[in-house]
Amino acid sequence: MKSNTTFIIATLLIAAGAYWYFFTGTGNEAPLTTSVTENVDQTKFRELIVKLPGSFDTKIFDDPRFSVLVDLTTQVAPETAGRIDPFATISGVSNTGRR
């Protein structure tokens, strides 16, 4: 009986700690440092949004958390194109005996 009570109390303490860790408002805090500079892409995006029909709430762009976002795109090196017909036989290669 005593071990069940100890187990229940320990489980409740762990659950309370997990709740405090994950569900307290720590994710809604502003970042420590913010950069308010707006790059050219953001300016173009704002100009395009204004031209769209309907209304959009653009207050998100003024949030310091949005201005800290970083573009993580990776440049892809151009590659040469392959064969026009990848299933065509290759000249000079014998295809006998294969099915």
Jmol script that loads the backbone (N, CA, C; Angstrom):
load data "model"
ATOM      1  N   MET A   1       0.823  -1.191   0.000  1.00  0.00           N
ATOM      2  CA  MET A   1       0.000   0.000   0.000  1.00  0.00           C
ATOM      3  C   MET A   1       0.866   1.253   0.000  1.00  0.00           C
ATOM      4  N   LYS A   2       1.943   1.230   0.807  1.00  0.00           N
ATOM      5  CA  LYS A   2       2.796   2.397   0.900  1.00  0.00           C
ATOM      6  C   LYS A   2       3.547   2.633  -0.413  1.00  0.00           C
ATOM      7  N   SER A   3       3.956   1.554  -1.107  1.00  0.00           N
ATOM      8  CA  SER A   3       4.676   1.718  -2.372  1.00  0.00           C
ATOM      9  C   SER A   3       3.752   2.283  -3.459  1.00  0.00           C
ATOM     10  N   ASN A   4       2.461   1.937  -3.432  1.00  0.00           N
ATOM     11  CA  ASN A   4       1.508   2.494  -4.396  1.00  0.00           C
ATOM     12  C   ASN A   4       1.346   3.997  -4.177  1.00  0.00           C
ATOM     13  N   THR A   5       1.273   4.413  -2.919  1.00  0.00           N
ATOM     14  CA  THR A   5       1.130   5.832  -2.602  1.00  0.00           C
ATOM     15  C   THR A   5       2.377   6.597  -3.040  1.00  0.00           C
ATOM     16  N   THR A   6       3.525   6.032  -2.803  1.00  0.00           N
ATOM     17  CA  THR A   6       4.775   6.670  -3.217  1.00  0.00           C
ATOM     18  C   THR A   6       4.839   6.777  -4.742  1.00  0.00           C
ATOM     19  N   PHE A   7       4.421   5.734  -5.422  1.00  0.00           N
ATOM     20  CA  PHE A   7       4.412   5.739  -6.881  1.00  0.00           C
ATOM     21  C   PHE A   7       3.456   6.800  -7.422  1.00  0.00           C
ATOM     22  N   ILE A   8       2.292   6.931  -6.857  1.00  0.00           N
ATOM     23  CA  ILE A   8       1.308   7.918  -7.300  1.00  0.00           C
ATOM     24  C   ILE A   8       1.822   9.335  -7.052  1.00  0.00           C
ATOM     25  N   ILE A   9       2.421   9.580  -5.899  1.00  0.00           N
ATOM     26  CA  ILE A   9       2.945  10.907  -5.589  1.00  0.00           C
ATOM     27  C   ILE A   9       4.092  11.257  -6.544  1.00  0.00           C
ATOM     28  N   ALA A  10       4.981  10.302  -6.808  1.00  0.00           N
ATOM     29  CA  ALA A  10       6.086  10.544  -7.730  1.00  0.00           C
ATOM     30  C   ALA A  10       5.571  10.822  -9.140  1.00  0.00           C
ATOM     31  N   THR A  11       4.562  10.074  -9.565  1.00  0.00           N
ATOM     32  CA  THR A  11       3.977  10.284 -10.893  1.00  0.00           C
ATOM     33  C   THR A  11       3.338  11.659 -10.997  1.00  0.00           C
ATOM     34  N   LEU A  12       2.624  12.082  -9.959  1.00  0.00           N
ATOM     35  CA  LEU A  12       2.000  13.404  -9.966  1.00  0.00           C
ATOM     36  C   LEU A  12       3.050  14.514  -9.987  1.00  0.00           C
ATOM     37  N   LEU A  13       4.141  14.335  -9.251  1.00  0.00           N
ATOM     38  CA  LEU A  13       5.207  15.337  -9.263  1.00  0.00           C
ATOM     39  C   LEU A  13       5.868  15.437 -10.640  1.00  0.00           C
ATOM     40  N   ILE A  14       6.103  14.309 -11.262  1.00  0.00           N
ATOM     41  CA  ILE A  14       6.694  14.319 -12.601  1.00  0.00           C
ATOM     42  C   ILE A  14       5.736  14.958 -13.603  1.00  0.00           C
ATOM     43  N   ALA A  15       4.449  14.628 -13.499  1.00  0.00           N
ATOM     44  CA  ALA A  15       3.455  15.218 -14.399  1.00  0.00           C
ATOM     45  C   ALA A  15       3.357  16.724 -14.196  1.00  0.00           C
ATOM     46  N   ALA A  16       3.398  17.179 -12.938  1.00  0.00           N
ATOM     47  CA  ALA A  16       3.340  18.617 -12.656  1.00  0.00           C
ATOM     48  C   ALA A  16       4.578  19.314 -13.199  1.00  0.00           C
ATOM     49  N   GLY A  17       5.735  18.703 -13.049  1.00  0.00           N
ATOM     50  CA  GLY A  17       6.958  19.279 -13.588  1.00  0.00           C
ATOM     51  C   GLY A  17       6.932  19.353 -15.111  1.00  0.00           C
ATOM     52  N   ALA A  18       6.426  18.289 -15.746  1.00  0.00           N
ATOM     53  CA  ALA A  18       6.328  18.297 -17.213  1.00  0.00           C
ATOM     54  C   ALA A  18       5.347  19.363 -17.675  1.00  0.00           C
ATOM     55  N   TYR A  19       4.220  19.504 -16.979  1.00  0.00           N
ATOM     56  CA  TYR A  19       3.242  20.544 -17.326  1.00  0.00           C
ATOM     57  C   TYR A  19       3.868  21.930 -17.200  1.00  0.00           C
ATOM     58  N   TRP A  20       4.572  22.166 -16.115  1.00  0.00           N
ATOM     59  CA  TRP A  20       5.205  23.471 -15.908  1.00  0.00           C
ATOM     60  C   TRP A  20       6.237  23.754 -16.995  1.00  0.00           C
ATOM     61  N   TYR A  21       7.012  22.737 -17.351  1.00  0.00           N
ATOM     62  CA  TYR A  21       8.071  22.915 -18.341  1.00  0.00           C
ATOM     63  C   TYR A  21       7.506  23.201 -19.735  1.00  0.00           C
ATOM     64  N   PHE A  22       6.487  22.431 -20.141  1.00  0.00           N
ATOM     65  CA  PHE A  22       5.985  22.532 -21.502  1.00  0.00           C
ATOM     66  C   PHE A  22       4.878  23.565 -21.692  1.00  0.00           C
ATOM     67  N   PHE A  23       4.080  23.826 -20.672  1.00  0.00           N
ATOM     68  CA  PHE A  23       2.900  24.644 -20.879  1.00  0.00           C
ATOM     69  C   PHE A  23       2.913  25.998 -20.186  1.00  0.00           C
ATOM     70  N   THR A  24       3.998  26.375 -19.568  1.00  0.00           N
ATOM     71  CA  THR A  24       4.065  27.740 -19.055  1.00  0.00           C
ATOM     72  C   THR A  24       4.394  28.651 -20.217  1.00  0.00           C
ATOM     73  N   GLY A  25       4.231  29.942 -20.096  1.00  0.00           N
ATOM     74  CA  GLY A  25       4.349  30.870 -21.207  1.00  0.00           C
ATOM     75  C   GLY A  25       5.759  31.186 -21.634  1.00  0.00           C
ATOM     76  N   THR A  26       6.714  30.305 -21.447  1.00  0.00           N
ATOM     77  CA  THR A  26       8.089  30.618 -21.801  1.00  0.00           C
ATOM     78  C   THR A  26       8.285  30.751 -23.300  1.00  0.00           C
ATOM     79  N   GLY A  27       7.445  30.118 -24.129  1.00  0.00           N
ATOM     80  CA  GLY A  27       7.589  30.216 -25.574  1.00  0.00           C
ATOM     81  C   GLY A  27       7.108  31.534 -26.138  1.00  0.00           C
ATOM     82  N   ASN A  28       6.364  32.312 -25.362  1.00  0.00           N
ATOM     83  CA  ASN A  28       5.815  33.563 -25.856  1.00  0.00           C
ATOM     84  C   ASN A  28       6.664  34.768 -25.522  1.00  0.00           C
ATOM     85  N   GLU A  29       7.822  34.552 -24.958  1.00  0.00           N
ATOM     86  CA  GLU A  29       8.693  35.658 -24.606  1.00  0.00           C
ATOM     87  C   GLU A  29       9.421  36.172 -25.836  1.00  0.00           C
ATOM     88  N   ALA A  30       9.726  37.444 -25.844  1.00  0.00           N
ATOM     89  CA  ALA A  30      10.475  38.021 -26.952  1.00  0.00           C
ATOM     90  C   ALA A  30      11.912  37.523 -26.907  1.00  0.00           C
ATOM     91  N   PRO A  31      12.572  37.427 -28.047  1.00  0.00           N
ATOM     92  CA  PRO A  31      13.970  36.981 -28.044  1.00  0.00           C
ATOM     93  C   PRO A  31      14.858  37.995 -27.340  1.00  0.00           C
ATOM     94  N   LEU A  32      16.037  37.532 -26.943  1.00  0.00           N
ATOM     95  CA  LEU A  32      16.943  38.404 -26.204  1.00  0.00           C
ATOM     96  C   LEU A  32      17.443  39.562 -27.057  1.00  0.00           C
ATOM     97  N   THR A  33      17.791  39.280 -28.284  1.00  0.00           N
ATOM     98  CA  THR A  33      18.240  40.345 -29.173  1.00  0.00           C
ATOM     99  C   THR A  33      17.399  40.292 -30.437  1.00  0.00           C
ATOM    100  N   THR A  34      17.050  41.445 -30.945  1.00  0.00           N
ATOM    101  CA  THR A  34      16.271  41.493 -32.173  1.00  0.00           C
ATOM    102  C   THR A  34      16.952  42.397 -33.181  1.00  0.00           C
ATOM    103  N   SER A  35      16.762  42.064 -34.407  1.00  0.00           N
ATOM    104  CA  SER A  35      17.266  42.878 -35.498  1.00  0.00           C
ATOM    105  C   SER A  35      16.065  43.431 -36.240  1.00  0.00           C
ATOM    106  N   VAL A  36      15.953  44.720 -36.308  1.00  0.00           N
ATOM    107  CA  VAL A  36      14.774  45.352 -36.873  1.00  0.00           C
ATOM    108  C   VAL A  36      14.971  45.657 -38.359  1.00  0.00           C
ATOM    109  N   THR A  37      16.122  45.356 -38.889  1.00  0.00           N
ATOM    110  CA  THR A  37      16.365  45.649 -40.293  1.00  0.00           C
ATOM    111  C   THR A  37      15.506  44.752 -41.163  1.00  0.00           C
ATOM    112  N   GLU A  38      14.912  45.338 -42.179  1.00  0.00           N
ATOM    113  CA  GLU A  38      14.040  44.594 -43.077  1.00  0.00           C
ATOM    114  C   GLU A  38      14.761  44.424 -44.399  1.00  0.00           C
ATOM    115  N   ASN A  39      14.857  43.202 -44.878  1.00  0.00           N
ATOM    116  CA  ASN A  39      15.575  42.992 -46.123  1.00  0.00           C
ATOM    117  C   ASN A  39      14.669  43.239 -47.323  1.00  0.00           C
ATOM    118  N   VAL A  40      15.221  43.157 -48.493  1.00  0.00           N
ATOM    119  CA  VAL A  40      14.515  43.484 -49.726  1.00  0.00           C
ATOM    120  C   VAL A  40      13.370  42.516 -49.969  1.00  0.00           C
ATOM    121  N   ASP A  41      13.567  41.228 -49.655  1.00  0.00           N
ATOM    122  CA  ASP A  41      12.518  40.238 -49.882  1.00  0.00           C
ATOM    123  C   ASP A  41      11.277  40.543 -49.054  1.00  0.00           C
ATOM    124  N   GLN A  42      11.464  40.944 -47.815  1.00  0.00           N
ATOM    125  CA  GLN A  42      10.318  41.280 -46.975  1.00  0.00           C
ATOM    126  C   GLN A  42       9.575  42.483 -47.529  1.00  0.00           C
ATOM    127  N   THR A  43      10.301  43.461 -48.041  1.00  0.00           N
ATOM    128  CA  THR A  43       9.665  44.641 -48.607  1.00  0.00           C
ATOM    129  C   THR A  43       8.856  44.267 -49.839  1.00  0.00           C
ATOM    130  N   LYS A  44       9.420  43.439 -50.712  1.00  0.00           N
ATOM    131  CA  LYS A  44       8.689  42.991 -51.898  1.00  0.00           C
ATOM    132  C   LYS A  44       7.446  42.202 -51.511  1.00  0.00           C
ATOM    133  N   PHE A  45       7.577  41.361 -50.476  1.00  0.00           N
ATOM    134  CA  PHE A  45       6.447  40.558 -50.017  1.00  0.00           C
ATOM    135  C   PHE A  45       5.315  41.447 -49.521  1.00  0.00           C
ATOM    136  N   ARG A  46       5.657  42.470 -48.759  1.00  0.00           N
ATOM    137  CA  ARG A  46       4.634  43.393 -48.264  1.00  0.00           C
ATOM    138  C   ARG A  46       3.945  44.113 -49.417  1.00  0.00           C
ATOM    139  N   GLU A  47       4.712  44.511 -50.424  1.00  0.00           N
ATOM    140  CA  GLU A  47       4.119  45.187 -51.578  1.00  0.00           C
ATOM    141  C   GLU A  47       3.162  44.263 -52.326  1.00  0.00           C
ATOM    142  N   LEU A  48       3.514  42.981 -52.452  1.00  0.00           N
ATOM    143  CA  LEU A  48       2.643  42.029 -53.139  1.00  0.00           C
ATOM    144  C   LEU A  48       1.374  41.745 -52.347  1.00  0.00           C
ATOM    145  N   ILE A  49       1.466  41.698 -51.030  1.00  0.00           N
ATOM    146  CA  ILE A  49       0.292  41.439 -50.200  1.00  0.00           C
ATOM    147  C   ILE A  49      -0.732  42.559 -50.353  1.00  0.00           C
ATOM    148  N   VAL A  50      -0.261  43.772 -50.449  1.00  0.00           N
ATOM    149  CA  VAL A  50      -1.178  44.904 -50.589  1.00  0.00           C
ATOM    150  C   VAL A  50      -1.963  44.793 -51.893  1.00  0.00           C
ATOM    151  N   LYS A  51      -1.361  44.235 -52.939  1.00  0.00           N
ATOM    152  CA  LYS A  51      -2.010  44.124 -54.238  1.00  0.00           C
ATOM    153  C   LYS A  51      -3.037  42.998 -54.298  1.00  0.00           C
ATOM    154  N   LEU A  52      -2.995  42.041 -53.377  1.00  0.00           N
ATOM    155  CA  LEU A  52      -3.925  40.918 -53.392  1.00  0.00           C
ATOM    156  C   LEU A  52      -5.328  41.375 -53.001  1.00  0.00           C
ATOM    157  N   PRO A  53      -6.349  40.740 -53.605  1.00  0.00           N
ATOM    158  CA  PRO A  53      -7.718  41.089 -53.201  1.00  0.00           C
ATOM    159  C   PRO A  53      -8.005  40.555 -51.802  1.00  0.00           C
ATOM    160  N   GLY A  54      -8.827  41.244 -51.082  1.00  0.00           N
ATOM    161  CA  GLY A  54      -9.158  40.840 -49.723  1.00  0.00           C
ATOM    162  C   GLY A  54      -8.277  41.566 -48.729  1.00  0.00           C
ATOM    163  N   SER A  55      -8.450  41.253 -47.481  1.00  0.00           N
ATOM    164  CA  SER A  55      -7.646  41.914 -46.460  1.00  0.00           C
ATOM    165  C   SER A  55      -6.855  40.867 -45.679  1.00  0.00           C
ATOM    166  N   PHE A  56      -5.655  41.234 -45.326  1.00  0.00           N
ATOM    167  CA  PHE A  56      -4.776  40.356 -44.569  1.00  0.00           C
ATOM    168  C   PHE A  56      -4.267  41.113 -43.351  1.00  0.00           C
ATOM    169  N   ASP A  57      -4.176  40.400 -42.256  1.00  0.00           N
ATOM    170  CA  ASP A  57      -3.631  41.001 -41.047  1.00  0.00           C
ATOM    171  C   ASP A  57      -2.112  40.928 -41.131  1.00  0.00           C
ATOM    172  N   THR A  58      -1.460  42.066 -41.309  1.00  0.00           N
ATOM    173  CA  THR A  58      -0.013  42.092 -41.491  1.00  0.00           C
ATOM    174  C   THR A  58       0.730  42.485 -40.224  1.00  0.00           C
ATOM    175  N   LYS A  59       0.063  42.452 -39.072  1.00  0.00           N
ATOM    176  CA  LYS A  59       0.728  42.819 -37.822  1.00  0.00           C
ATOM    177  C   LYS A  59       1.835  41.836 -37.453  1.00  0.00           C
ATOM    178  N   ILE A  60       1.788  40.628 -37.987  1.00  0.00           N
ATOM    179  CA  ILE A  60       2.814  39.629 -37.675  1.00  0.00           C
ATOM    180  C   ILE A  60       4.193  40.100 -38.128  1.00  0.00           C
ATOM    181  N   PHE A  61       4.242  40.908 -39.196  1.00  0.00           N
ATOM    182  CA  PHE A  61       5.531  41.369 -39.700  1.00  0.00           C
ATOM    183  C   PHE A  61       6.184  42.375 -38.762  1.00  0.00           C
ATOM    184  N   ASP A  62       5.413  42.978 -37.874  1.00  0.00           N
ATOM    185  CA  ASP A  62       5.961  43.937 -36.926  1.00  0.00           C
ATOM    186  C   ASP A  62       6.438  43.269 -35.637  1.00  0.00           C
ATOM    187  N   ASP A  63       6.139  41.991 -35.480  1.00  0.00           N
ATOM    188  CA  ASP A  63       6.534  41.241 -34.285  1.00  0.00           C
ATOM    189  C   ASP A  63       8.043  41.007 -34.307  1.00  0.00           C
ATOM    190  N   PRO A  64       8.755  41.272 -33.207  1.00  0.00           N
ATOM    191  CA  PRO A  64      10.212  41.061 -33.192  1.00  0.00           C
ATOM    192  C   PRO A  64      10.606  39.618 -33.461  1.00  0.00           C
ATOM    193  N   ARG A  65       9.756  38.665 -33.106  1.00  0.00           N
ATOM    194  CA  ARG A  65      10.086  37.262 -33.355  1.00  0.00           C
ATOM    195  C   ARG A  65      10.112  36.958 -34.846  1.00  0.00           C
ATOM    196  N   PHE A  66       9.263  37.637 -35.624  1.00  0.00           N
ATOM    197  CA  PHE A  66       9.247  37.425 -37.068  1.00  0.00           C
ATOM    198  C   PHE A  66      10.496  38.007 -37.718  1.00  0.00           C
ATOM    199  N   SER A  67      10.935  39.149 -37.253  1.00  0.00           N
ATOM    200  CA  SER A  67      12.088  39.788 -37.875  1.00  0.00           C
ATOM    201  C   SER A  67      13.391  39.057 -37.583  1.00  0.00           C
ATOM    202  N   VAL A  68      13.403  38.143 -36.615  1.00  0.00           N
ATOM    203  CA  VAL A  68      14.608  37.398 -36.275  1.00  0.00           C
ATOM    204  C   VAL A  68      14.729  36.117 -37.113  1.00  0.00           C
ATOM    205  N   LEU A  69      13.652  35.742 -37.812  1.00  0.00           N
ATOM    206  CA  LEU A  69      13.692  34.523 -38.615  1.00  0.00           C
ATOM    207  C   LEU A  69      14.798  34.611 -39.660  1.00  0.00           C
ATOM    208  N   VAL A  70      15.443  33.477 -39.921  1.00  0.00           N
ATOM    209  CA  VAL A  70      16.579  33.428 -40.827  1.00  0.00           C
ATOM    210  C   VAL A  70      16.234  32.515 -42.001  1.00  0.00           C
ATOM    211  N   ASP A  71      16.601  32.916 -43.193  1.00  0.00           N
ATOM    212  CA  ASP A  71      16.376  32.107 -44.384  1.00  0.00           C
ATOM    213  C   ASP A  71      17.395  30.975 -44.413  1.00  0.00           C
ATOM    214  N   LEU A  72      16.925  29.737 -44.449  1.00  0.00           N
ATOM    215  CA  LEU A  72      17.818  28.576 -44.416  1.00  0.00           C
ATOM    216  C   LEU A  72      17.880  27.855 -45.756  1.00  0.00           C
ATOM    217  N   THR A  73      17.570  28.548 -46.847  1.00  0.00           N
ATOM    218  CA  THR A  73      17.596  27.890 -48.145  1.00  0.00           C
ATOM    219  C   THR A  73      19.024  27.513 -48.514  1.00  0.00           C
ATOM    220  N   THR A  74      19.147  26.423 -49.232  1.00  0.00           N
ATOM    221  CA  THR A  74      20.443  25.927 -49.683  1.00  0.00           C
ATOM    222  C   THR A  74      20.509  26.068 -51.194  1.00  0.00           C
ATOM    223  N   GLN A  75      21.579  26.663 -51.671  1.00  0.00           N
ATOM    224  CA  GLN A  75      21.756  26.818 -53.113  1.00  0.00           C
ATOM    225  C   GLN A  75      22.049  25.455 -53.725  1.00  0.00           C
ATOM    226  N   VAL A  76      21.360  25.150 -54.814  1.00  0.00           N
ATOM    227  CA  VAL A  76      21.565  23.892 -55.515  1.00  0.00           C
ATOM    228  C   VAL A  76      22.400  24.179 -56.749  1.00  0.00           C
ATOM    229  N   ALA A  77      23.502  23.466 -56.871  1.00  0.00           N
ATOM    230  CA  ALA A  77      24.388  23.661 -58.014  1.00  0.00           C
ATOM    231  C   ALA A  77      23.722  23.109 -59.266  1.00  0.00           C
ATOM    232  N   PRO A  78      23.779  23.826 -60.371  1.00  0.00           N
ATOM    233  CA  PRO A  78      23.165  23.319 -61.603  1.00  0.00           C
ATOM    234  C   PRO A  78      23.903  22.077 -62.095  1.00  0.00           C
ATOM    235  N   GLU A  79      23.133  21.132 -62.572  1.00  0.00           N
ATOM    236  CA  GLU A  79      23.683  19.873 -63.077  1.00  0.00           C
ATOM    237  C   GLU A  79      23.366  19.764 -64.563  1.00  0.00           C
ATOM    238  N   THR A  80      24.182  19.014 -65.263  1.00  0.00           N
ATOM    239  CA  THR A  80      23.901  18.789 -66.676  1.00  0.00           C
ATOM    240  C   THR A  80      22.721  17.837 -66.795  1.00  0.00           C
ATOM    241  N   ALA A  81      21.969  18.022 -67.865  1.00  0.00           N
ATOM    242  CA  ALA A  81      20.797  17.176 -68.085  1.00  0.00           C
ATOM    243  C   ALA A  81      21.244  15.777 -68.494  1.00  0.00           C
ATOM    244  N   GLY A  82      20.422  14.797 -68.209  1.00  0.00           N
ATOM    245  CA  GLY A  82      20.727  13.425 -68.583  1.00  0.00           C
ATOM    246  C   GLY A  82      20.326  13.144 -70.019  1.00  0.00           C
ATOM    247  N   ARG A  83      20.165  11.899 -70.332  1.00  0.00           N
ATOM    248  CA  ARG A  83      19.784  11.507 -71.688  1.00  0.00           C
ATOM    249  C   ARG A  83      18.339  11.881 -71.958  1.00  0.00           C
ATOM    250  N   ILE A  84      18.019  12.116 -73.223  1.00  0.00           N
ATOM    251  CA  ILE A  84      16.642  12.464 -73.589  1.00  0.00           C
ATOM    252  C   ILE A  84      15.718  11.290 -73.289  1.00  0.00           C
ATOM    253  N   ASP A  85      16.118  10.077 -73.675  1.00  0.00           N
ATOM    254  CA  ASP A  85      15.323   8.882 -73.413  1.00  0.00           C
ATOM    255  C   ASP A  85      16.166   7.939 -72.555  1.00  0.00           C
ATOM    256  N   PRO A  86      15.939   7.908 -71.259  1.00  0.00           N
ATOM    257  CA  PRO A  86      16.796   7.074 -70.393  1.00  0.00           C
ATOM    258  C   PRO A  86      16.630   5.583 -70.636  1.00  0.00           C
ATOM    259  N   PHE A  87      15.556   5.168 -71.334  1.00  0.00           N
ATOM    260  CA  PHE A  87      15.327   3.751 -71.572  1.00  0.00           C
ATOM    261  C   PHE A  87      15.839   3.287 -72.931  1.00  0.00           C
ATOM    262  N   ALA A  88      16.339   4.210 -73.719  1.00  0.00           N
ATOM    263  CA  ALA A  88      16.880   3.842 -75.025  1.00  0.00           C
ATOM    264  C   ALA A  88      18.179   3.076 -74.823  1.00  0.00           C
ATOM    265  N   THR A  89      18.488   2.233 -75.816  1.00  0.00           N
ATOM    266  CA  THR A  89      19.729   1.469 -75.720  1.00  0.00           C
ATOM    267  C   THR A  89      20.915   2.404 -75.894  1.00  0.00           C
ATOM    268  N   ILE A  90      21.983   2.088 -75.217  1.00  0.00           N
ATOM    269  CA  ILE A  90      23.199   2.889 -75.298  1.00  0.00           C
ATOM    270  C   ILE A  90      24.020   2.348 -76.452  1.00  0.00           C
ATOM    271  N   SER A  91      24.437   3.231 -77.336  1.00  0.00           N
ATOM    272  CA  SER A  91      25.210   2.784 -78.501  1.00  0.00           C
ATOM    273  C   SER A  91      26.536   2.197 -78.027  1.00  0.00           C
ATOM    274  N   GLY A  92      26.902   1.062 -78.633  1.00  0.00           N
ATOM    275  CA  GLY A  92      28.163   0.417 -78.292  1.00  0.00           C
ATOM    276  C   GLY A  92      28.031  -0.577 -77.159  1.00  0.00           C
ATOM    277  N   VAL A  93      26.847  -0.705 -76.558  1.00  0.00           N
ATOM    278  CA  VAL A  93      26.637  -1.645 -75.472  1.00  0.00           C
ATOM    279  C   VAL A  93      25.731  -2.763 -75.975  1.00  0.00           C
ATOM    280  N   SER A  94      26.152  -3.985 -75.790  1.00  0.00           N
ATOM    281  CA  SER A  94      25.368  -5.118 -76.230  1.00  0.00           C
ATOM    282  C   SER A  94      24.268  -5.393 -75.215  1.00  0.00           C
ATOM    283  N   ASN A  95      23.076  -5.605 -75.709  1.00  0.00           N
ATOM    284  CA  ASN A  95      21.934  -5.831 -74.829  1.00  0.00           C
ATOM    285  C   ASN A  95      21.416  -7.255 -74.977  1.00  0.00           C
ATOM    286  N   THR A  96      22.208  -8.157 -75.524  1.00  0.00           N
ATOM    287  CA  THR A  96      21.772  -9.514 -75.743  1.00  0.00           C
ATOM    288  C   THR A  96      21.840 -10.319 -74.449  1.00  0.00           C
ATOM    289  N   GLY A  97      20.916 -11.236 -74.319  1.00  0.00           N
ATOM    290  CA  GLY A  97      20.927 -12.121 -73.164  1.00  0.00           C
ATOM    291  C   GLY A  97      20.248 -11.520 -71.942  1.00  0.00           C
ATOM    292  N   ARG A  98      19.789 -10.321 -72.026  1.00  0.00           N
ATOM    293  CA  ARG A  98      19.117  -9.715 -70.866  1.00  0.00           C
ATOM    294  C   ARG A  98      17.654  -9.536 -71.203  1.00  0.00           C
ATOM    295  N   ARG A  99      16.824  -9.801 -70.273  1.00  0.00           N
ATOM    296  CA  ARG A  99      15.393  -9.605 -70.476  1.00  0.00           C
ATOM    297  C   ARG A  99      14.829  -8.864 -69.334  1.00  0.00           C
TER     298      ARG A  99
END
end "model"
wireframe off; spacefill off
backbone 0.3
color backbone group
